[in-house]
Amino acid sequence: MREFKFRAWDMICKPPRMKSWEQLLAQYQLTQIFASDFFKVMQYTGFKDMFGIEIYGGDILKAYFYDKWEDCSVSYGKVEFDVELGGWQAYMFNGENDYLSEWVEEGCEIIGNIHDNPNILKQAESGESEDFKNMEIKKLYELQDKLNKTILDKFELPMSKNELLSNTLLALQVEVSELANATRCFKHWSVKEAESKERLLDEYADVLHFFLSIGSQLDFTPDEVVQAYLTKNKENYRRLREGY
């Protein structure tokens, strides 16, 4: 039997924010929550996205569709209950509406909700969000290519493409090791805690620099990287289902 759960956008708070049902009942009476215009109550659909996040009415959905060639397209929409159809629907902004269960089976993730993330909703409705999946990585590629060119020009390094790739692969391994060292995750002989989140993030950013450089040196475009990731992500979920 499906679990009945709720959450609500609390507009009495300044600024307004999303609260779990437990947080709401600790502060307000049940009748006050449902009767007042200061609360926007959202119900749990009974479904979770591909990352295990519970899906509620009012959530903004990023859905993946794979054609017979395993190419992936992305659609955006919002989750609502349709009284006439008697079920939760994913109303996609490109018109590809369907029962939420169909999108969950195909593959989808929650990227926000209509109250917390009005900017995402606006971009999705206008169609601008078609580039959400790769605009960030495109920008990172551009920044990394510019940095790499600056380094090569500054030090006047006469390196072949293979030499540069070999050095970058080694540098990536070193930076991953430095990140591991900062986490202290493998040091079962030590009682010291991991280093600060800021330090770990700094080491992680170093890893990302060389990761992006390798992709560029191998002539992978941002679109190709995103497509390859989405395809492999789907494959990994298939393996989990089939006991790989």
C-alpha positions, 0 to 999 in steps of 0.5 A: 500500500502506498505511503501517504506523506505530505510536505508544504511550502510555509509562507508564514516563515520569512523567507518562505521555505519548504518544510517536511510534515514533521516540521510542520506538525511541530509548529502548527495545527493540522487544520491550520495547515490545510485551511490556511492560504499560507501553506501550499501542501504537496503530496508524496506520489509514491514514486522515487526518481532515479537517484532515490529522491521522493517525488511530490506534487509540484516537483520539477521533473527532468525526464530522459527518453532513449530511442532505439539507437540508445540516443538520449533526449531530455524533457522537462515538466512538472508533477501534478495529480489529474483528477479526471485521469485518476493518477499522477501526471508528468506535464512536460513543457514540450507536450509529451505528457504521460503518467508519472509512472511511465517517466519513472520507468524510463528514467527521470530526476527531480531538479527542484519544485515550483516554489523553491525554484521558480527560475528553473520552472520559468526556464523550463516552460520557455524552452530555455532549459533544453541546454541544462544538461550541458551548459555547465560542462560547456562553460567548464570546458571553455574555462579549462581550454583557456587555462591550458593554452595559457599554461602552454604559452607561458612555459613555451612547452613544445609537447606532442599531443601524446606527451601532453595526454600522458602527463595529464593522465598521470597528473589526474592520478596524483590529484585523485591520490591527494584527494584520497589522502585529504579524506583519510578514508583509507587510513584505518591505522589513524584516528584523525578526522578528514580534513575540512570540507573546504580543503576536500572541495579544493582537492576535488576541483584539482581533479576536475581540472585534469578530468576536463583537460583529458576530455578536451585532449581526446577531442570529446565535445561536451555534448558527447560527454553528456550523452555518453554519461547518460547512456552509461547511467541507464546501462548501470541501472539496467545492470542493477535490475538484472543482477549484473 
